[in-house]
Amino acid sequence: MQVLKSIEDELYSYQDKEKSKILSKYFQAFPGGYGEGDIFLGINVPILRKIASKYYKDIDLNILSILLSDEIHEFRNLALMILDKIKEDISAKVDFYFQHIEFINNWDLVDSSAPNILGYYLYSLNKEDQKQVLLPLILSDNIWHKRIAMMSTFYFIKNYEFELALKVAGLMITEKHPMVQKAVGWMLREIGKRNIELEKKFLNENIFEILPIAFQYAIEKFNSEDKEYYKKLRKGNKGYKK
């Protein structure tokens, strides 16, 4: 466990108490926030990436399990960075990911891991197997499980395959939590960057169901004329309040 101790010592050497206060507020680690109870050392992501690059060749899943189960946010973030890097069978990585999913519990942890780990794995499966993996996440009461499902489709989007992302977005379009809405809107926006007509088709079909935060994210890159059109179209929904 010498490697683990070296990693822990190096992480603590970068501790910044003032920055930890800022991060705790930013990631809503206060009572009632979506990240309630999370503990931050105050370490920037570039430093974590440097540490991950330094140690990933010397780490196995047992050490990663300790890091990913830690109450300190940066320990978990580093563990996920290393999990992405290590030379391990992707099925074993995904099994590990799901075994520790309760610790992937803030948006940065989800967004940095779901596309390249779960998304990469899903890309190798047939549609039925993809459904079997994603549906329990989509139907979960846990907002981070839902966000993981949505963000995993980013791997497909980056490979110009949009069907799965649109299906997942459609299933979660009425999910009210902002962390899920933001993920839905973001993925729609990413589709639009690559195929604007496909995103518009989705919006046309779901304009009265899509919730405000997701809607704003989805149209963020539209030109002013298209933004105005969809805003006016959306006002046709009597239940919509600007």
N, C-alpha and C positions, 0 to 999 in steps of 0.2 A: 504493500500500500504506500510505498515511498512516493510513487508518482502522484497519488491522490493528495498526499500531504504537500508536495511541491506545488501542485495546482492551487490548493487552498491558501497556502502561504502567499503565492503570487497574487491571487485575487484580493486578499486582505491588504497587500502592499499598495494596491491602487484605491483603497477605500477613500471616499471623499464625503464627509458628513454633510456638507452644505448641499452638494449635488444629490445626495440621497434624499434630502427633504424635497428637492425639486421633482425628482423622479417619482417619489411617493405620491405627490400631489398629481403629477401628470398622468400616472397610471391608476389613479383613484384607489390608492391603498388605504384610504381613510374609512372609518366606520360608515357603512351604507353604500360605499363605492363598489364598482364591479371588481376591483382588485383588493377588496378589504382583507387586511391581515398580511399582505405581501410585504416582504422586507427587502430593502435595497441598500447596497453598499455604495452606490453612486458611481458606477464604472461605465464609461462610454462603450458603445458597441464596437468601434474599431479596435479598442484594446482587447475586448473579448475575442474578436476574430483573430487577433495576433496570438493570443494564448491558445486558442483552438488549433491554429496551424502549428504551433510549437509542440503540442502534446498528443495530437490525435493518433499518431503512429504507435504510441506506447500505451494506449488505453483499450480495455475490453469492456464488454457490456456490464460486467459486475461493478466496475468503477463508475461507469455512466449511470447506473442505477442509483448509486449513492448520491451522485451530483444532482440527478434529476429529481430525487425525492427530497432535496433540501428545501428548507423554508426560505432561503435567500434567493431572490429572483435571478441574480447574475449567475449563480451556480446552475440553475435550471436552464437558463439561456445558453450558457457555455456547453452544457451537456447536449442540447439539441444541435448546436453548431457542430460539435464533434460527431454526433450520430450521423449527420449528413456526410461527413468526410470519411469516416472509417470504412475500411474494406471488409464489408460484411454482406452476406446474402440479403437482398432486399426484403425477402419474406421474414427473415429474422429481425431486421430493423423494424418492420411494421408491427410484428408481434410485440416487440419491446415497446414501441410507440403506444400501442393500445394498452399494454400492461401498466403504463405510467401516465395514461391520458389525464388522470385527475390532477396531475402536476403541470399540465400544459394549460394554464389557467389565466392567461392574459393575452391581449391581442398581438403583442409583438412576438410572443412565444409561438402562437398559432401561425402567424403570417410568415415567420421565417422558416417554419418546419413543414407545414402541411403540404405546400406545393411540391417540394423536392423530395420528400420522404413518402407521404401517403399518395400524393398525386402521381409521382413516378411509378409507384407500385400499381396503382389503378390503371395506368396507361397500358400495362401489360396484360390486363384481364379482359375477358369478354363482357358484354353489356350486363348480362345477368349477374355475373360475379361482382361487377362494379356496384350494382344495385344492392346486393347482399351486404357489401361493406358499408355503403353510404347511408342506407335507409335508417339503421338504428341511430346513427348520428343525427340525421335530419329530424327524427321523431323524438329525440332526447329532450328532456326539460332543461338540460345544461346548455347555456348560451355558447360556451366554448366548443362543445361538441358540434353544434350547428355551424359555428364559424369555421371549424376545421373542415367540415363537409364542403362548404362553399369555397374556401380557399384552396382546397386540394385540386379543384378544377382549374386553377390558374396554370398548372402544368400543361393541361390540354389547350387552354387558350393560347399560351405562348407557342404551341405547336400548331396553331391555326385549326384546331378542332373545337367546335363550340357547342355541339349538341348536349354533352353532359352538363356543362355549365348552365346552359339555358334551362335544362330540366330541373337542376337543383335550385336555381334561382326561382323558377316557377313554383316549386314546392314550399319555398320559404319566403315568398313575396309578402305575406301578411304577418310575418314574425315581427313583433313589436319592439324587441330590445334593440337599442341603437347599435350595439356591437355587431349584431347580425345584419341589420339594415345596411350598415356601412359596407359590410363585406359583399352583400348582394349588389348594391349600387356600384361598388368598385369593380366587381367582375363584369357587370354589364358595360361599364365604361371601357374596360380593357377589350371587351369584344368589339365595341364600337370603334376603337382605334384601328382595328384590323378589318372590320366589316361593318361599316356604319349602317348599311341597309338592314342587316340582320338585327342589330340592336333596336333600330326604329320599329321593325316588325314586332319585336317582343314588347316594346312600349305601347304600340298601337293595340296589341291584344290584351295588355294588362294595365292600361293607363288608370283605371279606376280602382285597381287592387293594390298597386305599388304604393308603399307608404312614403311619407315626405322625405325622410333622410335618404333612403335608397334612391328616390327619384332625383334629388338634388345631386347626388354623386353620379348617377347615370348620365345626366345631361350636362355635366360640368364642362366637357370638351366640345359640346355642340357650338356651332356658330350662333350668333345672336338671333337670327331669323328662326332657326330650328328651336332654340330655347323658348322663344316667345310662342311659337306654335304649340309646343307640348304643354307649356304652362296654361295656355288658353284651353287646350283640349281637356286638360285635367280639371279645370274649373267646372266642367260639365257634370262632375260628380258632386251631388248635393251634400255628401258627407265630408267633403274635403274642406279643410280650413287652412288658409294660407298662414 
